[in-house]
Amino acid sequence: MDYLRQRRAKEISLLLLVSLTAVIANLPTEMLRSVGLEPRFMLALLGILVVISLFLYLRFFLFLLYTLLAVGANLPNQWADALGISKVPLLISLIAMVAFSLLNNAVKLMPSGLEPKAKKKSPEGIKALIYAIEHDNPAYARQVLNLGFDPNDLGENGYSPLMCAAIKGNTAMVELLLSNDADINQVGHGGLTSVELAYKHGHTAVAEVLKVMREKVKQAAAEVGQPTTVMG
């Protein structure tokens, strides 16, 4: 299973756990107590899982959770009675989610995933990027980059993803990585930069693209008064 599928599998697993807990929390009180479960405990557990999902992990399924809770909390009484669903836990969970969202938006108590953040270091992310480069799959590379990983870590081969793209002579990948803050002056295995690696492997067109970007980086650094090291 590749990296993105593993990540999606974790998201789905968490969603299923929240859904299962919600179903159990809404079973009749007598049924829960007959198997040794306390309704109040299940309600508290549901609330904890919802908060964890809301603030720490889930992005894709957040709207779905809101929708399901809203629908469940607004079922007609006769439908809820027929299905054996208690609307109170659903209503409390929905109110709690909305309240926490508003509170977090106001005071930023917990990360919501929407605020700007530094690029994350991830060996698995670098592996996934290099895999995408080796298999000439820019769509997959874009998905990985969209997760906010730092593209400037070196892989097991001693090269960054940008260096690997330069070695392959893949102009599209080079441009994609540069647009995601790849470091053009970074030195990899053997003491060579991405520009030098492109020339070494006979990819003149890619080397020229990198040189143009290197000059832009140099000019931008000069404008803000920051020294820059240009190699190659």
JOMO-V515679 format. One record per pair of residues at least 24 apart in sequence whose C-alpha atoms are under 6 Angstrom apart, sorted by the first residue. I is the first residue (numbers start at 0). J is the second residue. If there is no record, write none. Layout:
i=I j=J
i=I j=J
This chain:
i=20 j=45
i=25 j=84
i=25 j=85
i=54 j=111
i=68 j=93
i=118 j=147
i=118 j=148
i=118 j=149
i=119 j=148
i=119 j=149
i=120 j=149
i=129 j=160
i=150 j=181
i=151 j=181
i=157 j=187
i=157 j=188
i=158 j=187
i=162 j=193
i=165 j=193
i=165 j=197
i=166 j=196
i=166 j=197
i=168 j=202
i=168 j=205
i=170 j=205
i=195 j=231
